[in-house]
């Protein structure tokens, strides 16, 4: 018997996905620290060199009665170059900070709004670069249509659900010889379409999962082994999403269709 979506379901599912995300912190934090350390080391090292070069040039100027020569000009050029490199390293560090801050802002943004899923997926993939295995060992292919219509919802829900699906793909490929993730977005006259493919182990209980998701959102019971994925799809069901799950040519294929305003769907 199919059950109706109940008022507390969304919050309960969101909390389950947040718990799952928190369990990845042990893997995530080293990646964040490593990525932050690279530009920070560059900034600190170049700042020290810049200070030495500035002191040396100042001594040349004061010993030269303010007359410029080739050595002084060369020193000035080095100072300018180092200053530029420090600015670039600082911009990189600030960008990394924004990637982390943006993720946590999305997870706490519960206001109903219009959302471009291509832009949100791109931001999620950028954040996933903090996972060492995802960054270095998984081949990524993205085909994101930036002109897709916006869907209605909260960034917290979409960030929670889509990142959980991507995390499921990442984990399913841990023992795969070929690790490839393919994400595409498109749209038709009624729905925005998101397709996520991976070369991981086939999804357990696909038919049971789809049967449970055929309700209006509430589920009869959790399937075994794929709870994170199931919770993620359940949360998207809140927005009228339709799903297909298949295994084709060595790829798990998760297709998600979400109606957009004015589509008539």
C-alpha positions as CSV (number, residue, x, y, z in Angstrom):
1,X,0.0,0.0,0.0
2,X,1.4,3.4,-1.0
3,X,1.8,6.0,1.8
4,X,1.4,9.7,1.4
5,X,4.2,12.2,2.0
6,X,4.0,13.2,5.6
7,X,4.9,16.7,7.0
8,X,7.9,15.4,9.0
9,X,9.4,13.2,6.2
10,X,11.4,16.0,4.6
11,X,13.1,17.0,7.8
12,X,13.8,13.4,8.9
13,X,15.3,12.5,5.5
14,X,17.4,15.7,5.5
15,X,18.8,14.8,8.9
16,X,19.7,11.3,7.8
17,X,21.6,12.8,4.8
18,X,23.4,15.3,7.0
19,X,24.5,12.5,9.3
20,X,25.8,10.6,6.3
21,X,27.7,13.7,5.2
22,X,29.2,14.1,8.7
23,X,30.5,10.6,8.6
24,X,32.7,11.6,5.6
25,X,34.5,14.3,7.6
26,X,37.4,12.0,8.5
27,X,38.1,11.6,4.8
28,X,37.2,15.2,3.9
29,X,39.1,17.2,6.5
30,X,42.6,16.0,5.3
31,X,41.7,17.0,1.8
32,X,40.6,20.5,2.9
33,X,43.8,21.0,4.9
34,X,46.0,19.7,2.1
35,X,44.3,22.0,-0.5
36,X,44.5,25.0,1.8
37,X,48.2,24.3,2.7
38,X,49.5,24.6,-0.9
39,X,48.6,28.2,-1.5
40,X,49.2,29.1,2.1
41,X,52.7,27.8,1.9
42,X,53.3,29.7,-1.2
43,X,52.0,32.9,0.4
44,X,54.2,32.5,3.4
45,X,57.3,31.6,1.5
46,X,57.0,34.3,-1.1
47,X,56.2,36.9,1.6
48,X,59.5,36.1,3.3
49,X,61.4,36.4,0.0
50,X,59.6,39.6,-0.8
51,X,60.7,41.1,2.5
52,X,64.3,40.1,1.9
53,X,64.3,41.6,-1.6
54,X,62.7,44.8,-0.4
55,X,65.4,45.2,2.3
56,X,68.2,44.5,-0.2
57,X,66.8,47.0,-2.7
58,X,66.3,49.6,0.0
59,X,70.0,49.2,1.0
60,X,71.1,49.6,-2.6
61,X,69.0,52.8,-2.9
62,X,70.3,54.3,0.3
63,X,73.9,53.4,-0.5
64,X,73.6,54.7,-4.0
65,X,72.4,58.2,-3.0
66,X,69.0,57.5,-4.7
67,X,70.6,56.9,-8.1
68,X,69.0,54.0,-10.0
69,X,71.1,51.4,-11.7
70,X,70.5,48.0,-13.4
71,X,70.7,46.1,-10.1
72,X,68.1,48.3,-8.4
73,X,65.7,48.1,-11.3
74,X,66.2,44.3,-11.5
75,X,65.4,44.1,-7.7
76,X,62.3,46.2,-8.2
77,X,61.0,43.9,-11.0
78,X,61.5,40.9,-8.7
79,X,59.6,42.6,-5.9
80,X,56.7,43.4,-8.3
81,X,56.7,39.8,-9.6
82,X,56.7,38.3,-6.1
83,X,53.9,40.6,-5.1
84,X,51.8,39.5,-8.1
85,X,52.4,35.8,-7.2
86,X,51.3,36.4,-3.6
87,X,48.1,38.0,-4.9
88,X,47.4,35.0,-7.1
89,X,48.1,32.6,-4.3
90,X,45.8,34.6,-2.0
91,X,43.0,34.6,-4.6
92,X,43.4,30.8,-4.9
93,X,43.2,30.4,-1.1
94,X,40.1,32.7,-1.0
95,X,38.5,30.7,-3.7
96,X,39.1,27.4,-1.8
97,X,37.6,29.1,1.3
98,X,34.5,30.1,-0.7
99,X,34.2,26.5,-2.0
100,X,34.0,25.2,1.6
101,X,31.9,28.0,2.9
102,X,29.5,27.8,0.0
103,X,28.8,24.1,0.7
104,X,27.9,24.7,4.3
105,X,25.8,27.8,3.3
106,X,23.9,25.6,0.8
107,X,23.2,23.0,3.5
108,X,21.7,25.6,5.7
109,X,19.8,27.5,3.1
110,X,16.2,26.4,3.7
111,X,14.4,29.2,1.9
112,X,12.1,28.3,-1.0
113,X,13.7,29.7,-4.2
114,X,14.4,29.2,-7.9
115,X,17.5,27.1,-8.5
116,X,19.6,26.4,-11.6
117,X,20.6,22.7,-11.1
118,X,23.6,22.9,-13.5
119,X,25.1,25.7,-11.4
120,X,24.4,23.8,-8.2
121,X,25.9,20.6,-9.5
122,X,29.0,22.5,-10.7
123,X,29.4,23.9,-7.2
124,X,29.0,20.4,-5.6
125,X,31.6,18.9,-7.9
126,X,34.0,21.7,-7.0
127,X,33.5,20.9,-3.3
128,X,34.1,17.2,-4.0
129,X,37.6,18.0,-5.2
130,X,38.4,18.1,-1.4
131,X,37.9,14.3,-1.4
132,X,41.4,12.9,-2.3
133,X,40.0,9.8,-4.2
134,X,37.5,11.9,-6.1
135,X,40.1,14.5,-7.1
136,X,42.9,12.2,-8.2
137,X,41.4,8.8,-9.1
138,X,38.1,9.4,-10.7
139,X,37.7,10.6,-14.3
140,X,34.9,13.2,-14.5
141,X,32.9,14.1,-17.5
142,X,30.4,16.9,-17.1
143,X,27.9,18.1,-19.7
144,X,25.9,20.8,-18.0
145,X,23.4,22.9,-19.8
146,X,23.6,26.3,-18.1
147,X,20.4,27.5,-19.9
148,X,18.1,24.9,-18.2
149,X,15.0,26.3,-16.5
150,X,15.1,26.9,-12.8
151,X,13.3,24.4,-10.5
152,X,11.6,25.3,-7.3
153,X,13.0,24.2,-3.9
154,X,15.6,24.8,-1.2
155,X,19.3,24.7,-1.8
156,X,19.6,22.6,1.4
157,X,17.4,19.9,-0.1
158,X,19.1,19.8,-3.5
159,X,22.6,20.1,-2.1
160,X,21.8,17.3,0.4
161,X,20.3,15.0,-2.2
162,X,22.6,15.5,-5.2
163,X,25.8,15.4,-3.2
164,X,24.5,12.1,-1.6
165,X,24.0,10.6,-5.0
166,X,27.5,11.7,-6.2
167,X,28.9,10.4,-2.9
168,X,27.2,7.1,-3.6
169,X,28.8,6.9,-7.0
170,X,32.2,7.7,-5.6
171,X,31.9,5.0,-2.9
172,X,30.6,2.4,-5.4
173,X,33.7,2.8,-7.5
174,X,36.3,2.3,-4.7
175,X,37.1,-1.2,-5.9
176,X,36.5,-0.6,-9.6
177,X,39.4,-0.8,-12.1
178,X,37.8,1.9,-14.2
179,X,36.6,4.9,-12.2
180,X,34.5,7.2,-14.3
181,X,31.7,9.6,-13.3
182,X,29.5,11.2,-16.0
183,X,26.9,13.9,-15.1
184,X,24.7,15.7,-17.6
185,X,21.8,18.1,-17.4
186,X,19.2,18.9,-20.0
187,X,15.5,19.8,-20.2
188,X,12.4,19.2,-22.3
189,X,9.0,20.9,-22.4
190,X,8.0,19.8,-18.9
191,X,11.1,18.6,-16.8
192,X,14.7,19.4,-16.0
193,X,16.7,16.2,-16.5
194,X,19.7,15.2,-14.5
195,X,21.6,12.0,-15.4
196,X,24.4,10.6,-13.1
197,X,26.4,7.6,-14.4
198,X,29.2,5.7,-12.7
199,X,31.3,2.6,-13.3
200,X,30.8,1.3,-9.8
201,X,29.2,-1.9,-8.5
202,X,25.6,-2.3,-9.7
203,X,23.1,-0.7,-7.4
204,X,21.5,-3.2,-5.0
205,X,17.7,-3.5,-5.0
206,X,17.0,-1.2,-7.9
207,X,13.5,-2.5,-8.4
208,X,12.6,-2.4,-4.8
209,X,13.9,1.1,-4.5
210,X,11.8,2.3,-7.4
211,X,8.8,0.6,-6.0
212,X,9.2,2.4,-2.7
213,X,9.8,5.7,-4.5
214,X,6.6,5.3,-6.5
215,X,4.7,6.6,-3.5
216,X,4.2,10.4,-3.2
217,X,7.3,10.6,-1.1
218,X,6.9,8.6,2.1
219,X,8.5,5.2,2.0
220,X,7.3,1.8,3.2
221,X,10.8,0.7,4.5
222,X,14.4,1.3,3.9
223,X,16.1,-0.9,1.3
224,X,19.2,-2.8,2.3
225,X,22.6,-1.5,1.4
226,X,21.7,1.7,-0.4
227,X,20.2,3.9,2.3
228,X,22.0,7.1,1.3
229,X,20.9,6.9,-2.3
230,X,17.4,6.0,-1.2
231,X,17.2,9.0,1.1
232,X,18.5,11.3,-1.5
233,X,15.9,10.2,-4.1
234,X,13.2,10.3,-1.5
235,X,14.0,14.0,-0.7
236,X,13.8,14.9,-4.4
237,X,10.4,13.1,-4.6
238,X,9.2,16.0,-2.5
239,X,9.5,18.2,-5.6
240,X,7.7,15.8,-7.9
241,X,10.8,14.1,-9.2
242,X,10.6,11.0,-11.4
243,X,13.3,8.4,-11.5
244,X,14.9,5.6,-13.6
245,X,17.7,3.4,-12.3
246,X,19.5,1.1,-14.7
247,X,22.7,-0.7,-15.3
248,X,23.8,-0.2,-18.9
249,X,27.1,-1.0,-20.7
250,X,29.1,-1.1,-17.4
251,X,27.5,2.0,-16.0
252,X,25.0,2.6,-13.2
253,X,22.6,5.1,-14.6
254,X,20.4,7.3,-12.3
255,X,18.0,9.5,-14.3
256,X,16.1,12.2,-12.5
257,X,13.3,14.4,-14.0
258,X,12.1,17.4,-12.0
259,X,9.1,19.5,-13.2
260,X,9.8,23.2,-13.6
261,X,7.4,26.1,-13.2
262,X,5.4,27.0,-16.4
263,X,6.1,23.6,-17.9
264,X,2.6,22.4,-17.5
265,X,4.0,19.2,-16.1
